Amino acid sequence: MKIKKPNLVKIYSENNQFQYIETLRRKREKRLRHKEFFIEGVRPINQALAYNWEINAFVYSREKRLSDWAEGILARSKAKTHFELPLHLLQKLSNKTESSELLALVTTPEDDLSRIPLTPELLVVVFDRPASPGNLGTIIRSCDALQAQGLILTGHAVDLYDPETISASTGSFFALPTVRLPSQRELLPWLTTVREKLGALQVVGTDEKAEQEISQHDFALPTVLIAGNETWGMSAAYKDLCDVVVQIPLAGSASSLNVACATSIALYEVGRQRRLRQNI
């Protein structure tokens, strides 16, 4: 079957097509309405392609010689459209001091919990009302590195598809199924389904005031880790939902940990225990 070539569109000024791409980069409402978001750079584009995300368009300039990597991406492209524009306009679209040679517009996937695979070693993080793109991106990166199967965001939160979030994830964004839910209530039927399919499930929260240290808790069961809001921590609804709440012991003068640090430590502890069990 012959692959249809992308439609080549040349942009010479800040016309409607340019404005659409530029607004897509800046505005959450635009991304939400059009179910499309903006990425740039080698690693994000390579990861998006490797994990079969749907790329709708590539954006680039011919005023400067493209690398073999970029030429190869464009030659194999399955995107609907290629936007070719002057270098100064490409620079205006970029989030970087020196613009990337390729930008891309990518389809936003559905917020469907079935995207998260249910395995006996299930490890999923629920992040409630994240306020910082940097923290969200870091948690995505940690989930990917420390073998979580997915991330669920609940409540009014920073935009998952903000370029800052994607940048902070350093490419892990495309490897990890991440699903947004309006609130904790929409999570409940999924938890019931997981328990039915896997036979068991534990919901574990972290709080500096908890009595049990994280290393004393057994993470053998399929596990959902709750990460609360950066300022307010876990809500009362999530505390009630937890089967157990554990603490990460602290020394020095620190009274608490950044949410991304705490989540990374919790993920590592789950993995550490499970690796030890496999080696016995």
JOHU-V862985 format. One record per residue. PHI is phi in degrees with one decimal (NA if undefined). PSI is psi in whole degrees, -180 to 180 (* if undefined). D_FIRST is the distance of its C-alpha to the first C-alpha in Angstrom with 1 decimal. Layout:
BEGIN
phi=PHI psi=PSI d_first=D_FIRST
phi=PHI psi=PSI d_first=D_FIRST
END
This chain:
BEGIN
phi=NA psi=128 d_first=0.0
phi=-76.3 psi=129 d_first=3.8
phi=-80.5 psi=130 d_first=6.4
phi=-70.2 psi=132 d_first=9.3
phi=-71.2 psi=146 d_first=12.4
phi=-61.5 psi=150 d_first=15.5
phi=-77.0 psi=121 d_first=18.2
phi=-86.4 psi=121 d_first=21.0
phi=-120.3 psi=122 d_first=24.4
phi=-98.6 psi=128 d_first=27.6
phi=-109.1 psi=128 d_first=30.6
phi=-113.6 psi=-12 d_first=34.1
phi=-148.4 psi=178 d_first=36.4
phi=-80.2 psi=64 d_first=37.0
phi=-81.4 psi=-170 d_first=35.3
phi=-62.0 psi=-38 d_first=34.0
phi=-67.2 psi=-42 d_first=30.7
phi=-60.7 psi=-46 d_first=32.7
phi=-61.7 psi=-37 d_first=35.1
phi=-61.8 psi=-49 d_first=32.4
phi=-63.5 psi=-44 d_first=31.1
phi=-65.3 psi=-40 d_first=34.8
phi=-71.4 psi=-34 d_first=35.9
phi=-60.6 psi=-37 d_first=33.1
phi=-66.9 psi=-38 d_first=34.4
phi=-93.0 psi=-31 d_first=38.0
phi=-115.7 psi=123 d_first=38.1
phi=-59.1 psi=-43 d_first=37.5
phi=-59.7 psi=-38 d_first=37.7
phi=-66.3 psi=-44 d_first=34.8
phi=-61.9 psi=-42 d_first=32.6
phi=-66.8 psi=-44 d_first=33.7
phi=-67.3 psi=-40 d_first=33.2
phi=-97.3 psi=-2 d_first=29.7
phi=51.9 psi=49 d_first=28.5
phi=-150.1 psi=146 d_first=27.4
phi=-141.6 psi=172 d_first=29.1
phi=-112.8 psi=133 d_first=29.6
phi=-135.7 psi=162 d_first=29.3
phi=-151.9 psi=154 d_first=30.0
phi=102.8 psi=165 d_first=30.4
phi=-66.5 psi=-55 d_first=28.9
phi=-64.5 psi=-49 d_first=29.5
phi=-57.3 psi=-42 d_first=28.6
phi=-69.0 psi=-42 d_first=25.2
phi=-60.4 psi=-42 d_first=24.6
phi=-67.9 psi=-42 d_first=25.7
phi=-59.3 psi=-41 d_first=23.7
phi=-70.1 psi=-42 d_first=20.4
phi=-62.3 psi=-34 d_first=21.7
phi=-102.1 psi=17 d_first=22.5
phi=62.5 psi=37 d_first=19.3
phi=-74.4 psi=149 d_first=21.1
phi=-83.5 psi=112 d_first=19.2
phi=-95.8 psi=121 d_first=19.9
phi=-86.7 psi=-32 d_first=20.0
phi=-156.2 psi=149 d_first=21.4
phi=-112.0 psi=147 d_first=22.7
phi=-127.2 psi=132 d_first=26.0
phi=-162.0 psi=172 d_first=27.5
phi=-123.9 psi=145 d_first=29.8
phi=-99.5 psi=4 d_first=29.5
phi=-74.1 psi=-18 d_first=33.3
phi=-127.8 psi=138 d_first=33.4
phi=-58.3 psi=128 d_first=31.4
phi=-78.9 psi=149 d_first=28.7
phi=-69.6 psi=165 d_first=28.7
phi=-60.4 psi=-35 d_first=26.1
phi=-60.5 psi=-50 d_first=25.2
phi=-64.4 psi=-43 d_first=24.5
phi=-61.4 psi=-39 d_first=22.7
phi=-65.7 psi=-41 d_first=20.4
phi=-60.7 psi=-47 d_first=19.8
phi=-67.5 psi=-37 d_first=19.0
phi=-66.2 psi=-34 d_first=16.7
phi=-95.6 psi=3 d_first=14.5
phi=-60.5 psi=138 d_first=15.2
phi=-109.3 psi=11 d_first=13.2
phi=-66.4 psi=154 d_first=16.3
phi=-70.5 psi=-36 d_first=16.6
phi=-136.9 psi=143 d_first=19.5
phi=-114.9 psi=122 d_first=21.2
phi=-100.0 psi=120 d_first=24.9
phi=-109.2 psi=130 d_first=26.8
phi=-148.2 psi=165 d_first=30.6
phi=-63.7 psi=156 d_first=33.9
phi=-61.4 psi=-37 d_first=35.1
phi=-67.8 psi=-29 d_first=38.1
phi=-76.7 psi=-36 d_first=35.9
phi=-60.7 psi=-41 d_first=33.7
phi=-62.0 psi=-37 d_first=37.0
phi=-66.2 psi=-29 d_first=38.1
phi=-80.4 psi=-24 d_first=35.0
phi=-75.2 psi=150 d_first=35.5
phi=-89.7 psi=0 d_first=37.7
phi=-108.6 psi=158 d_first=38.7
phi=-60.0 psi=-46 d_first=41.5
phi=-113.0 psi=118 d_first=39.1
phi=-61.3 psi=146 d_first=35.7
phi=-66.9 psi=154 d_first=32.6
phi=-78.0 psi=-22 d_first=30.2
phi=-127.9 psi=133 d_first=27.3
phi=-114.2 psi=159 d_first=27.7
phi=-144.0 psi=149 d_first=25.1
phi=-109.5 psi=127 d_first=25.1
phi=-124.1 psi=142 d_first=24.0
phi=-71.8 psi=134 d_first=23.8
phi=-76.8 psi=124 d_first=26.8
phi=-72.4 psi=163 d_first=26.1
phi=-67.6 psi=147 d_first=28.2
phi=-83.4 psi=76 d_first=31.6
phi=-117.4 psi=120 d_first=31.1
phi=-65.3 psi=-16 d_first=33.3
phi=-68.5 psi=-12 d_first=30.9
phi=-68.4 psi=-20 d_first=29.0
phi=-88.5 psi=118 d_first=32.0
phi=-69.5 psi=137 d_first=31.7
phi=-98.3 psi=106 d_first=34.9
phi=-120.6 psi=160 d_first=36.2
phi=-58.6 psi=-25 d_first=39.7
phi=-94.9 psi=27 d_first=40.1
phi=-52.5 psi=131 d_first=39.2
phi=-142.6 psi=113 d_first=40.4
phi=-131.1 psi=141 d_first=39.6
phi=-104.8 psi=135 d_first=41.4
phi=-109.2 psi=120 d_first=42.4
phi=-110.4 psi=114 d_first=43.5
phi=-92.8 psi=122 d_first=45.6
phi=52.4 psi=51 d_first=45.8
phi=-59.7 psi=138 d_first=44.9
phi=-108.1 psi=-16 d_first=46.5
phi=-118.6 psi=126 d_first=45.3
phi=-59.2 psi=-35 d_first=41.8
phi=-64.8 psi=-46 d_first=43.1
phi=-63.3 psi=-43 d_first=44.2
phi=-63.2 psi=-46 d_first=41.0
phi=-62.0 psi=-39 d_first=38.8
phi=-66.2 psi=-40 d_first=41.2
phi=-66.6 psi=-39 d_first=41.1
phi=-58.4 psi=-45 d_first=37.3
phi=-61.6 psi=-44 d_first=37.6
phi=-66.7 psi=-41 d_first=40.2
phi=-58.5 psi=-44 d_first=38.3
phi=-65.0 psi=-46 d_first=35.4
phi=-71.0 psi=-30 d_first=37.8
phi=-110.2 psi=24 d_first=40.0
phi=69.5 psi=32 d_first=37.5
phi=-76.9 psi=148 d_first=37.7
phi=-88.8 psi=-13 d_first=34.8
phi=-176.9 psi=168 d_first=34.9
phi=-132.8 psi=136 d_first=37.0
phi=-120.3 psi=129 d_first=38.2
phi=-106.5 psi=133 d_first=39.9
phi=-126.0 psi=152 d_first=42.4
phi=79.2 psi=-179 d_first=44.5
phi=-70.4 psi=121 d_first=44.7
phi=-142.1 psi=167 d_first=43.3
phi=-57.6 psi=154 d_first=42.0
phi=-72.3 psi=123 d_first=38.4
phi=-57.5 psi=-34 d_first=36.0
phi=-98.1 psi=15 d_first=33.6
phi=-64.7 psi=135 d_first=36.3
phi=-53.7 psi=-31 d_first=35.4
phi=-67.0 psi=-40 d_first=38.6
phi=-62.5 psi=-48 d_first=37.6
phi=-63.0 psi=-43 d_first=34.3
phi=-62.8 psi=-43 d_first=36.1
phi=-66.5 psi=-23 d_first=38.8
phi=-80.2 psi=-10 d_first=36.3
phi=47.6 psi=43 d_first=35.2
phi=97.9 psi=-21 d_first=31.6
phi=-65.2 psi=-21 d_first=32.5
phi=-45.5 psi=-43 d_first=31.6
phi=-84.3 psi=-14 d_first=27.9
phi=-90.5 psi=-19 d_first=28.8
phi=-111.0 psi=121 d_first=31.2
phi=-63.0 psi=120 d_first=30.6
phi=-126.1 psi=128 d_first=33.1
phi=-125.1 psi=136 d_first=34.0
phi=-101.1 psi=136 d_first=36.5
phi=-127.5 psi=148 d_first=39.0
phi=-62.3 psi=-35 d_first=41.7
phi=-160.5 psi=-180 d_first=44.5
phi=-63.9 psi=-29 d_first=45.8
phi=-60.9 psi=-40 d_first=45.9
phi=-69.4 psi=-14 d_first=42.2
phi=-79.7 psi=-27 d_first=42.1
phi=-59.0 psi=-46 d_first=44.5
phi=-61.6 psi=-35 d_first=42.3
phi=-65.5 psi=-42 d_first=39.8
phi=-60.6 psi=-40 d_first=42.8
phi=-63.7 psi=-44 d_first=43.9
phi=-61.7 psi=-43 d_first=40.4
phi=-62.0 psi=-45 d_first=40.3
phi=-60.6 psi=-40 d_first=43.8
phi=-66.4 psi=-42 d_first=42.9
phi=-77.3 psi=-37 d_first=39.8
phi=-99.2 psi=-12 d_first=41.3
phi=88.2 psi=-20 d_first=44.9
phi=-162.4 psi=156 d_first=46.4
phi=-164.0 psi=139 d_first=45.9
phi=-121.8 psi=140 d_first=48.2
phi=-108.1 psi=120 d_first=48.2
phi=-122.3 psi=127 d_first=50.0
phi=-109.3 psi=165 d_first=51.3
phi=-121.6 psi=141 d_first=53.1
phi=-156.0 psi=135 d_first=56.3
phi=-64.2 psi=-17 d_first=59.0
phi=-94.8 psi=-2 d_first=61.7
phi=-64.4 psi=152 d_first=60.3
phi=-83.0 psi=-35 d_first=62.6
phi=-91.1 psi=132 d_first=60.2
phi=-75.0 psi=149 d_first=58.7
phi=-59.5 psi=-35 d_first=55.0
phi=-70.4 psi=-17 d_first=55.5
phi=-87.6 psi=-10 d_first=57.7
phi=-92.1 psi=142 d_first=55.1
phi=-89.5 psi=119 d_first=52.9
phi=-102.5 psi=26 d_first=49.1
phi=-65.4 psi=-35 d_first=48.1
phi=-71.8 psi=157 d_first=46.8
phi=-51.0 psi=136 d_first=43.5
phi=-132.5 psi=137 d_first=44.5
phi=-114.4 psi=121 d_first=43.9
phi=-97.3 psi=132 d_first=45.7
phi=-100.1 psi=126 d_first=47.0
phi=-112.2 psi=119 d_first=47.2
phi=-82.2 psi=174 d_first=49.5
phi=-58.8 psi=146 d_first=49.7
phi=-56.7 psi=-37 d_first=50.9
phi=-91.7 psi=-44 d_first=54.1
phi=-101.8 psi=-10 d_first=55.0
phi=72.3 psi=-157 d_first=53.5
phi=-70.0 psi=138 d_first=52.6
phi=-73.1 psi=165 d_first=53.4
phi=-60.9 psi=-37 d_first=55.8
phi=-63.0 psi=-40 d_first=53.1
phi=-73.3 psi=-36 d_first=51.2
phi=-60.6 psi=-40 d_first=54.4
phi=-67.4 psi=-30 d_first=55.0
phi=-76.6 psi=-25 d_first=51.6
phi=-69.4 psi=139 d_first=52.1
phi=-77.5 psi=-29 d_first=53.3
phi=-155.4 psi=148 d_first=54.8
phi=-121.3 psi=130 d_first=55.4
phi=-121.0 psi=165 d_first=55.9
phi=-122.0 psi=150 d_first=57.1
phi=-96.9 psi=114 d_first=56.2
phi=-62.9 psi=137 d_first=59.6
phi=-118.6 psi=147 d_first=60.5
phi=-119.1 psi=176 d_first=63.2
phi=74.1 psi=-159 d_first=64.7
phi=-93.6 psi=-5 d_first=65.1
phi=-66.6 psi=134 d_first=61.6
phi=-95.6 psi=-18 d_first=61.7
phi=-161.2 psi=172 d_first=58.0
phi=-113.5 psi=150 d_first=54.6
phi=-55.0 psi=143 d_first=51.7
phi=-59.5 psi=-36 d_first=49.2
phi=-68.4 psi=-39 d_first=46.4
phi=-64.8 psi=-47 d_first=48.9
phi=-61.8 psi=-42 d_first=50.2
phi=-65.7 psi=-40 d_first=46.7
phi=-62.9 psi=-42 d_first=45.7
phi=-63.8 psi=-43 d_first=48.9
phi=-63.2 psi=-43 d_first=48.4
phi=-62.2 psi=-42 d_first=44.9
phi=-63.4 psi=-41 d_first=46.3
phi=-63.8 psi=-40 d_first=49.1
phi=-59.8 psi=-48 d_first=46.8
phi=-63.5 psi=-40 d_first=44.8
phi=-60.7 psi=-48 d_first=48.0
phi=-63.1 psi=-41 d_first=49.5
phi=-69.9 psi=-35 d_first=46.4
phi=-66.7 psi=-41 d_first=46.1
phi=-60.1 psi=-42 d_first=49.8
phi=-64.6 psi=-39 d_first=49.4
phi=-66.9 psi=-29 d_first=46.6
phi=-86.7 psi=-8 d_first=49.0
phi=-76.1 psi=* d_first=51.9
END
